[in-house]
């Protein structure tokens, strides 16, 4: 159905024929185009879906992902879906969790105005963050706090602007039972870089989802004249997030997804966290990124093999990290690679530990981590990857590389740092990447 098709007749909402009611119950799309209303600045008007809205309404998958540009009518579409469920699934609970309370309330407002009240199923309770109907159905909206989503046995969940949720992992964990009990989860967002669960979902790291991609060019409301007028008013990053569905530009990602995929050899093809997969070769370089008691400690060994610089040994030790355990792990790595060089991060916390390791006769070298040296070692890993010299088999490192971005203050980066340090030092240090 296109924007220019003539409107379908609007049936009288208060006295529908019984067979029509049954049709509406079974066919969400038919109900949407015949009874649905769209809120518009110029006033409420009949809902006439674009092709991508039609596909979304007809998608009955239990796990759906929507990567969208702004102002393409997706919020209106999911509000109509929610209203249909409330009308024709008595006792249903539709939970909407959005970035802020205001955005959550907007979706309730859309749902409230998306259809006339139906006789026999009036709205009996109406608030900014919720609707309750005579048939026992509810539409509930919440802001994305750390405790959002808990305490509801929802039949459908909508996670709105999920890439911007501060507590995305906690929220997703709270609503997971919805699918396991036969319900549905729909996650929708514009992109916000790659340091969030939404990107991991879209990139295939969080199981199987039905995916819908809506670029601004897919929306008939936009054209080249609009683009020429609006594009100059946005920064590159904001435009990428708002309209281009671009994860890299929107978040300042360091490792493009195709690069991450090229250097990752999964399925046991290269060494991973299992010591039985490690390769004993000469000329190795090992780097240890030491974790405080609440952080992981990672030890990575790389070595020149067949013209490349793959990881030949990898281990990640979850917190809490006790020094005797770390000393034993480092001593064992030194024994496995006796001709290699072994570096330990020097960061204040690790300095007394380095002195202790040397007292035990271990051939430990220190590497001082500063803001500048951190930039240098990250660049070394980027350069080795772009030059097609680096390979690894660690799923943990793959996930971190996908999510890593310039502003890394809130990003897990233990594997990135250990790997970058090993590559940098194996390449003789001083590697520069001009970008």
Secondary structure, 3 states (H helix, E strand, C coil): CCCCCCCCCCCCHHHCCHHHHHHHHHCHHHHHHHHCEECCCCCCEECCCCHHHHHHHHCCCCEEEEEECCCCCHHHHHHHHHHHHHHHCCCCEEEEEECCHHHHHHHHHHHHHCCCCECCECEEEEECCEEEECCCCEEEEEECCCCCCCCCCCCEEEEECHHHCCCHHHHHHHHCHHHHCCCEEEEEECCCCCCCHHHHHHCCCCCCCEEEEECHHHCCCCCHHHHHHHHHHCCHHHHHHHHHCCHHHHHCECCCHHHHHHHECCCCCCCCCCHHHCCCCCCEEEEEECCCCCCCEEEEEEEEECCEEEEEEEEEECCCCCHHHHHHHHHHHHHHCCCCEEEEEECCCCHHHHHHHHHCCCCEEEEECCHHHHHHHHHHHHHHHHCCCEEECCHHHHHHHHHCECCCCCCCCHHHHHHHHHHHHHCCCCCCCCC
